[in-house]
Amino acid sequence: MLEEQDESGNALRSYVCLGDSGYIDHMVSMRRYDEPSAGQYEDLWYHADDLFSTMAVSNSTGVVQERYEYDDYGSVMVLGADNDPANSPGETQIDNAFLFTGRYFDVETGLYYYRTRYLDPKMGRFTTRDIIGTWGDAGLGNGLAYVGSNPSRFVDPWGLHKEDNFYGLPNDVRNMPGFGDHLEDLKKGIDGGGLPGRQLSKPEMYEAVQDFLEKNDRKFSAAQKKRLMGWLKKGGVAAIGIGLLLVADDASAAIEKGSACRKFLDYINGARQTGICSSTTLKTRGEACKWQLFDIGNRSQAHNLGITLYFQLDDMILRAERECSAMRPKKKLPQHEGPGGGAEGSDQGDGGCGS
């Protein structure tokens, strides 16, 4: 759906979807016309989770207008901007109908439209059988089941068969050569041989992606790293998607200005550009960054993650130190006697340009 109109053909609401995200129902914005005939409108923006379910809608200044909470199969609670269930309006006050997995919700019937059939969120199943037969739900043989009864990971935008959403992992990354094999190797390591048909949990998936990035850093473009930074952040991997610190050369943009990790990354990048590096300075700043990561993990209620990143950064510091030692040492300026007996080129205190 691109636009809704009244009986006179005036636009009531128009929509924008993100076509290159790998998911057909990734909603971006809605233009809501207050007075259709006069052309007066308000632009609203969607904020979704890793299943592309709308979690909040904000206006053009970033102020949240509504929030949403769902059960496993899409039954929704509409919340006000204050996110207080006690103040729930019961139904949308901004005419938003795109909710669970980005699909259209019919308020009158209480059903979601999935193109070929409707999903009943209260029953947790479709209202009619799958038109492609029971094999569309492999393993269950149930033509009414929604995504094999595993709605926390899978989606079904066409109402035909489940699609692995990989917890919202960008499509171009999940299709990279070697990534599927990497997931299978990880499952074997976790299960001691691998369990047939087993799906990785969300924490395991984040671990798999970070490990794959570390081993294949040069295969990823800057744009892919940027999208993965957002994916890690949205999934709650530390407070600022810090996992990509281990692989992204431009990850410093995600670190707060003046923070320990920002200084550490800036020093590494600067050394690479100038060829001048001090192992002592590098190690000191690296240790400070380690403690910042540990603190981030604790503050984001991810204590184990903080410990993991703390020790992972040890390896990064060692690699950086080896790189640092291979750089040329900083050259001292030659010392010559000046007219006043002082050394030319030495630091004489105040004076010179900009003083």
Secondary structure, DSSP 8 states (H G I E B T S, - for coil): --EEE-TTS-EEEEEEE-TTSS-TT-EEEEEEEEEGGGTEEEEEEEEE-TT--EEEEEETTS-EEEEEEE-TT--EEEE-TT--GGG--SS-SS---B-GGG-EEETTTTEEE-SSSEEETTTTEESS--TT-GGGGTTT--TTBSGGG-TTTEE-TTSSS-EE-GGG--HHHHTSTTHHHHHHHHHHHHHTS--TT----HHHHHHHHHHHHHHSGGGS-HHHHHHHHHHHHHTTSTTTTGGGGGT-TTGGGGS-TT-HHHHHHHHHHHHHHH----HHHHHHHHHHHHHHHHHHHHHTT-HHHHHHHHHHHHHHHHHHHHHHHTS--------EE-TTSSEETS--SS-STT-
